[in-house]
Amino acid sequence: MSDKFDNIPNELKKLDQWVCWRNVGGTKVPKIPSGRCTKNASTTNPDTWRSFKQAVACSRKNKNIGIGFVFTEEDPYIGIDMDNKQGDPEIERDHQFWIPTLNSYTELSPSGRGYHVILRGNNFKGFNQSPYEAYSSGRYFTFTGDVVLDRSVNGSDQGKLDFFKTIGESEQSQFKMPDAVEVGNRNDTMFRLACSMLKRGMEPGDVETLIITFNKGLDKPLPKNEVTQLLNSAGSYGYKNSDQLDTSEGDSPLLTLTNLSATHRISEMEMNLNKDFYVIPDMALGGQITLFYAKPNTGKTLLFFWFIIQGIDNRVLNAADIIYINADDNYKGLFTKAKIAEKYGFHMISPAEAGVSPKDIISILNELAGSDEATGKIIFLDTLKKFANMMDKQSQASLYSVLRRLVAKNATVIIAGHANKHLDTNGNLVYEGTSDTMNDVDCVYSIYRLSDREDSDQVVEFRREKDRGDVIAKVSYGYRKERGMNYRQIINSVRRLDEVESDTAALIKDQKMSKSKYSRELKFVSDLLKNGPKNQSIIIDAFNRMDPHTRGFSRNTLRTALSELTDVAWTIKRGAKNATIYTLLTTPANRLSKTSMGGGVNN
């Protein structure tokens, strides 16, 4: 992050209107310049601002922290943001015209793709007319000190009036009160209306009054809580429980309740359903909460990254919509995965590396859930136990309440969870958490390792535990993991297994489990068969001659082992008088070949 703060004009440095900021999920969140800069600042609360020196000290002390200046009604300053995220040559030519025309202090934005111009002026109403924004209060600007035009802050009208007349009036001409609003579009229409008025510089209180008045005039007014939500989302001005938000003094509880009915938003819901797609092929549907749980080191994160990369490469997923929150990794692992995320254009956040707690992340997600910015976002939480107490129902309920609000805005949530150390009596994985979780999510998959941990050919199987929608019952993936391979190479080796490969891997897993379960019986029978085939009677007689105190297994488990390990450790055939003859196998019955696992995708 650029640190040329000494270049910032002295007249701004003298004011105690400075904050710090941190990039959280693509949003520059203002922070109080104190300690590790973890507490949020507010552009309307001077108690959260500090001096220039304090802000700079915090930025230089903490990694990935910038500084910003808050514009107020009391100061004479105006900030103009000239954006060009896509690097459009025509937009850049316009910027290069206006910068010398305004003839005031100008610096590069943190991204290096835009400019910030600082002016002086009075009685200014802000506007937002892409790619230009201008504000004089209720906002803050990031500062880099990376000077483009080294001038003092200009207070003259020359150039400034031309800019505001050319850019600002085009925004005002676009503002128009709608003549009519369909029931299904009430939220969206009034949200855009509120945003438009705020962008023009209208005072928040005036916007609130106009929106409430407009809402009361609708045939079916929105209920109080929805008006509160859209006002908060539009400007983050902290509307709480204003008396004006009672949309109709005579509303009965029944009317208030029925106004919440989803039938009023059928058209909006239908539009969202038309965008139905898989975030993870055949398993995780967009707009749902899907939980994947497994024992540690099964490869959840590796496979999630592969699914993301495939989705981006195949243009199924929009990289900018993906936010991977990695709260369970070491520093080297974070760096490796951050480089991959950077290459493919999606976001990866480590709360520890960013200097925030998982609780802070959930708080931000809760705020996101209250805005339309949540729509279409794909959020991975890795792993669940970092964000909630797995043995505390209330802790998990609070988390899932936030996640459910996100999904209600048509966001998607993918969760990585852990399985208990021990299997259940049927040999199945047991989820590490309260049983309520299964009720709180839409879809659940357990992930089984079908190979030994030290095998170079790793195979995992996803098994559906709960479904909501058209999702697959079972699917397997394999990848190579050899000594000396880096993380990128391992990801490149991932591939989906066909049905034959999957069944073979499952069979081998079952065989290994049977050999482990009946290890004593296996050794006893194998030692007998080394000298040649034996019928069952001879084997049972040999068992009977053993000392009961040292053999360590029963006649019943021996008979079970003889059956379970047939075609695994030995074969059988019928001899004279239909006797069962056992012959020792000298080679493993089944094995996945290395060639069957070698066809990774070169991403």
WOVENTA-V939896 format. One record per pair of residues at least 4 apart in sequence whose C-alpha atoms are under 6 Angstrom apart, sorted by the first residue. I is the first residue (numbers start at 1). GAP is how many residues later the second one is. D is the distance in whole Angstrom. If there is no record, write none. Layout:
[[I:GAP:D] [I:GAP:D]]
This chain:
[[2:142:6] [4:141:5] [4:142:6] [5:140:5] [7:138:5] [8:137:5] [13:39:5] [16:34:5] [16:35:4] [17:32:5] [17:33:6] [17:52:6] [17:53:5] [18:31:5] [18:32:5] [18:33:6] [18:34:6] [18:50:6] [18:51:5] [19:12:6] [19:13:6] [19:14:6] [19:30:5] [19:36:6] [19:48:6] [19:49:5] [20:10:6] [20:11:5] [20:13:5] [20:35:6] [20:46:5] [20:47:4] [20:48:6] [21:7:6] [21:8:5] [21:9:4] [21:10:5] [21:44:6] [21:45:5] [21:46:6] [22:6:5] [22:7:5] [22:43:5] [23:4:5] [23:5:4] [30:10:6] [30:11:5] [31:6:6] [31:8:6] [31:9:4] [31:10:5] [32:5:6] [32:7:6] [32:8:6] [32:9:5] [32:16:5] [33:4:6] [33:22:5] [33:25:6] [38:318:6] [41:7:5] [43:95:6] [43:96:6] [44:94:6] [59:6:5] [59:7:5] [67:75:6] [67:76:6] [68:73:5] [68:74:4] [68:75:5] [69:71:5] [69:72:5] [70:69:6] [70:70:4] [71:65:5] [71:66:4] [71:68:6] [71:69:6] [72:65:4] [73:64:5] [76:44:5] [76:45:6] [77:42:6] [77:43:5] [78:40:6] [78:41:5] [78:42:6] [78:57:6] [78:58:4] [79:38:6] [79:39:5] [79:55:6] [79:56:5] [80:36:6] [80:37:5] [80:53:6] [80:54:4] [81:35:5] [81:51:6] [81:52:5] [82:32:5] [82:33:5] [82:49:6] [82:50:5] [83:31:4] [83:48:5] [84:29:6] [84:30:5] [85:28:6] [98:4:6] [101:58:5] [102:57:5] [102:58:5] [104:47:5] [104:48:6] [104:49:5] [104:50:5] [105:12:6] [105:13:6] [105:44:6] [105:45:6] [105:46:5] [105:47:5] [105:48:5] [106:10:6] [106:11:4] [106:42:5] [106:43:5] [107:8:6] [107:9:5] [107:39:5] [107:40:4] [107:41:5] [108:4:6] [108:6:6] [108:7:5] [108:38:6] [109:5:5] [109:6:5] [119:34:5] [119:35:5] [120:34:6] [120:35:4] [125:76:4] [126:8:5] [126:9:4] [126:74:5] [126:75:4] [127:6:6] [127:7:5] [127:72:5] [127:73:4] [127:74:6] [128:5:4] [128:71:5] [129:42:6] [157:4:6] [161:4:6] [162:4:6] [163:4:6] [164:4:5] [165:4:5] [183:81:6] [184:80:5] [184:81:4] [184:83:6] [185:4:6] [187:4:6] [191:39:6] [195:39:5] [197:5:6] [198:4:5] [210:4:6] [215:6:5] [216:5:6] [216:31:6] [224:21:5] [224:22:6] [230:4:6] [232:4:5] [232:6:6] [232:7:6] [233:138:5] [266:4:6] [277:8:6] [277:9:5] [278:6:6] [278:7:4] [278:8:6] [279:5:6] [279:6:6] [279:7:6] [280:4:5] [282:189:5] [282:190:6] [283:188:5] [283:189:6] [284:6:6] [286:126:5] [287:120:6] [287:123:5] [287:124:5] [287:125:4] [288:124:5] [288:154:6] [289:124:5] [289:125:6] [289:152:5] [289:153:5] [290:124:5] [290:152:6] [290:153:5] [290:154:6] [291:124:5] [291:153:5] [292:124:5] [292:125:6] [292:152:6] [292:153:5] [292:154:6] [293:123:6] [293:124:4] [293:125:5] [293:126:6] [293:153:5] [294:124:5] [294:125:5] [294:152:6] [294:153:5] [295:123:6] [295:124:5] [310:4:6] [311:5:5] [311:6:5] [312:5:5] [319:26:5] [319:27:5] [320:26:5] [321:56:5] [321:57:6] [322:24:5] [322:56:5] [323:24:5] [323:25:6] [323:56:5] [324:23:6] [324:24:5] [324:55:6] [324:56:5] [325:23:6] [325:24:5] [325:25:6] [325:55:6] [325:56:5] [326:23:6] [326:24:5] [326:56:5] [327:23:5] [327:55:6] [329:4:6] [334:4:6] [341:4:6] [341:5:5] [350:4:6] [351:5:5] [351:6:6] [351:7:6] [352:4:6] [358:29:6] [366:36:5] [368:6:6] [369:5:6] [369:36:6] [369:37:5] [374:37:6] [375:34:5] [375:35:5] [375:36:5] [376:34:6] [376:35:5] [377:34:5] [378:33:6] [378:34:5] [378:35:6] [379:34:5] [380:33:6] [380:34:5] [380:35:6] [381:34:5] [382:34:5] [383:33:5] [383:34:6] [384:32:6] [384:33:5] [385:5:6] [388:7:6] [388:8:6] [389:6:6] [390:43:5] [391:42:6] [393:4:6] [400:4:6] [406:5:5] [407:4:5] [407:5:6] [418:14:6] [419:11:5] [419:12:5] [419:13:5] [420:10:5] [420:11:6] [420:12:5] [423:4:5] [423:5:5] [423:6:5] [424:4:5] [442:26:6] [443:23:5] [443:24:5] [443:25:6] [444:21:5] [444:22:5] [445:18:5] [445:19:5] [445:20:5] [446:16:6] [446:17:5] [447:14:6] [447:15:5] [448:12:5] [448:13:5] [449:11:4] [450:9:5] [450:10:5] [450:56:6] [450:59:5] [451:7:6] [451:8:6] [456:24:6] [456:25:5] [456:26:5] [457:23:5] [458:20:5] [458:21:5] [459:18:6] [459:19:4] [460:16:6] [460:17:6] [461:14:6] [461:15:4] [462:12:6] [462:13:5] [463:11:5] [464:9:5] [476:21:6] [476:26:6] [477:18:6] [477:19:4] [477:20:5] [478:16:6] [478:17:6] [479:14:5] [479:15:4] [480:10:6] [480:13:6] [492:108:5] [492:109:5] [492:110:5] [493:107:4] [494:106:5] [495:105:6] [497:4:6] [497:5:6] [513:4:6] [515:4:5] [518:4:6] [521:37:6] [522:4:6] [529:4:6] [529:55:6] [533:49:5] [533:50:5] [534:47:6] [534:48:5] [535:45:5] [535:46:4] [535:47:6] [536:44:6] [557:4:6] [561:4:6] [565:4:6] [566:4:5] [566:5:5] [567:4:5] [568:21:6] [569:16:5] [570:13:5] [570:14:4] [570:15:5] [571:11:6] [571:12:5] [572:9:5] [572:10:5] [573:7:6] [573:8:5] [574:4:5] [574:5:6] [574:6:5] [574:7:6] [575:4:5]]
